[in-house]
């Protein structure tokens, strides 16, 4: 997807993402003590579950692509433009409740190809775009824009009321009538349509692009030198479109009603409905009672509260949007609005939260659906760290605390939201008071707040309540109540939302959720940069005479920038580098360097030679030597070559032959052509197929930087997916000790794990057996070719119950489930996941059959649920047991499966 680390979270700049709705709880912890490497422990129903989250990064939106098919485009470039639209469109999660996509083309007249509500999957859209034919003729952009407004974005075409409307206009020349185009574009924007304008080639009128696009032009106007160069901007265009689909900027911190601080938290009167539209109540079950605390809306599907609140609720956690009277369900608010209850999907607690000291007492709740903003439901702004100090200094009497805490001496919880004016104390004063009054150090990332009226303190049940401050007409969240002072006349402690550490935590959450969609089947280690699979890379760099020493240095910089995207090491990415002119030159082998820093230094030291362009010899050397075991190439690890050249080879036929031999040897080749002298046909001959994915072009060596990110992304995707061909068989215990309810839970786990695999005859194949007294076959490896079919098949499995004949099940798995007749493929990794909750009927037989399975080349992951005997799990699983034996911990299962695919 092209989504990277989200930038600093300032007022009104939230970026939301959607995820599949599984109701999971996430606990973060740092791996190896590094701040940018995170592990995630996921809880489901208070039990350790699985890790993987699949997140679509965009909000709900209606997209219409408006594609120029005039005579100047030509049939070939029109096909390229179609591919560009397909690549952008596939970035989005398509559906009636997600992204909808329509497409029109225009020449002398506009043509409708499909409406917004015509297709409900990305695959259908890809097929529909492929079927579009080319017409040619004039360039009536104005008519196309008018048609788009009146028809393409109409309710009859599937446009949804209240949903963001985005148009992507792609053109290669000037319109027939500039004035009319300008007028129609203005009318489109006034109709609430955000327009992204993409100009292709040298004939585009930049002024007209600016007239078409929404403002600012710097954000919504895109240019590519040619249709082939469109690929260099597709990621950034998709990202921009995605950000537009999340319209948060104008809404945060604005209360629709006047904020009257009409009551006080202790000894005071309550507030009216909807006066503080970002305040929500967070509620659920503890071990023996109900629990309720406060929270604050910060995005379409995100709420901030305290870690103590989130962890204290063990089941059924949900938030009430528009809450005022906490004792009244379905409370009517203003007009026809009614409070809404939304289940919490994910809980992310600060990794350094300390329940004893209350340090870092903050959690972010990811909701199972988006909040519909209204008078009674709006986000508060998050602070800009740079302004935080000055903001706190000049708003002494402009801050407000609020919550549903105790309101009189009886300590009875308030049924309505109560607020009071508040001010922050300086950190030195706060620290001194805390040491004196509580005989302890001030907890990390906290601040002291006191009410203007000393009797109006936060009290019992105010945890998670807001501390907001008004600045420039907006309310900004500055704190979350964590330790209310109640009767002791001391300042209350709040989590300091303005602190850099808390801001960083929030940014990490957003980055994690956005990157999860890119990782597909991953991840135990979540990085803030590119996370690639295990692979061997060789860069093959042209140093012929036509390059010149200056451009050669630029090419070296390009290679350095691409290489630094990867995590280098003997168990991660390995990188080697050769150059070629009249002859190839080895500079360093795959296993020579084990850190990115060493590789950067080695590249800097490479000198320029000059000479001919013997590309064929270089490719032959790469196959026989650079990717040999002697040079560090690892057996079973994906091999990727990046060939960078600026001209035509000395022998095209030989180059074509050697490139084919390299590809036949299992090497994926990315070909990068630089400058105007590159033979595009030869680039296509060198690169792996499809050329649209593996051929890159830059107009000059200086322009290489424009493609380095997309090349790194492509290489990374190859390293993640190319090694992912495998045959999986899940073997599920359905014996009587499991029970029907737990068997359904196991089925859900298998469904959620398998939905992230790319299923197909050339990718992952999945089969499933169950066993009790006897094994039962549910589906063969080659029976289903899509993940959706597998989900349906798993849902249909019924529960039997009886004995636990694990040995018979393992024998059946070897002889039948992994047989060619069942779809098992020769030379493909075989992985079995055995999930059981008890001891087998015959331990000796189980041990024997498990060994036979492993001897047959099957990697076995044994997952024990409940009181399983460790010895038997160890007997079943592949070695080492520390890796392949799991007890009630599905988290490691996902990592091990990912490792096997790598």
Order of alpha helices (4+ residues) and beta strands (2+ residues): beta-beta-beta-beta-beta-beta-alpha-beta-beta-alpha-alpha-beta-alpha-beta-alpha-alpha-beta-alpha-beta-beta-beta-alpha-beta-beta-beta-beta-alpha-beta-beta-alpha-beta-beta-beta-beta-alpha-beta-beta-alpha-beta-beta-alpha-alpha-beta-alpha-beta-alpha-alpha-beta-alpha-beta-alpha-beta-beta-alpha-alpha-beta-alpha-beta-alpha-alpha-beta-alpha
